[in-house]
Amino acid sequence: MLGKRYSQETDEQGVERIDTVASDDLSGIEEASPRTLPLSDHQLCVVHATRNTRTKVRRADLREVLAGLKPVYQAESQADAQACFSAFSER
């Protein structure tokens, strides 16, 4: 299993802790992360999130939407990101 092999390889390299797993939206990866790396948080990679957004927005609105979401991705904290997203979604 890939998760177990990855965990074993990182142990062999002396990695003591992985704080965050950033990944694409691959089916099952969010559920597998806690089993393989129980002390780690999981988050969707910003590049993959942006690409995913591109497929769901009309071409005419894309530039405005991506510019509006940029402060969400660049926020310093989850609370700031939520505030930025709320402001964006009220437009």
N, C-alpha and C positions, 0 to 999 in steps of 0.2 A: 504494500500500500504506500502511495507516494508520501502521505503525511508522516507515517512512521519512519520511512527512509530519510525524509528531510530532517526530522527531529533527531534521528541518530547521527546524521552527518553534522548537524550544528553542535551536538554534544561532543563529538569527536574533535571539532575545531575549537572547543573551549568556550563556546557561547553559553553564557550563564542565564541570560534572560532576553526574550524578544518582547518588547513592549507593545508594538503595533504591527499588525499584518495588513498591508494595503494590497488590494487585489482588484481584478476586474470583477464583473458580475457573473462569473462562472457558477453555474448551478451547483449547489452543495458546498461551496467553499466557505460560506459564512457559518454553516453548521459544523463543518469539519475543523475549523480553526480552534474552537474551545476544547475539542477532544484532543487535538494534537499539541496545542500551545495554550493550556488553560489559563495562564496568567496574562495573556495578550489580549489587546483590544483588536477588533476588526473594523476596517473602514474601506469604503470604496475609493479606489484611486481617482484623484481629481481628473486626470486625463481621460480615464474611462467614463467617469460621470459626465464630463463635457461631451464626449463623443456620443454617449447615450442621449443626451439632451438634443444634440443636433438632429437625431433621427425622428424626434417627436415635435419639432417646431417647424412652422412654415418657413420656407426660404426667405420670404420677405421680412419676417420678424426675427430671423436668426441673430443678426448683429446686435439688435437691441436686447434680446433675451440673454445672450452670452455676456454682454456688458453689464446687465443687471445682476447676473449671478456671480460675477467675478468677486464682489465684496464678500459674498457668502463663503466662497472657497478660500479667500485670503484672511478671513476673520481669525483673531487671536484666540478666541475661546468658543465653546459651543454656544454659550449665551449670546455672544456677539453674532455668531453665524445665524442663530435663530432670529435675532432682531433684524438682521440684514435680509433674511429670507421673508420675514413678515412684511417689511417695507417693500420688497420687490413684488410680493404677491398681491399687495394692495393697489398696485399701479393699474 
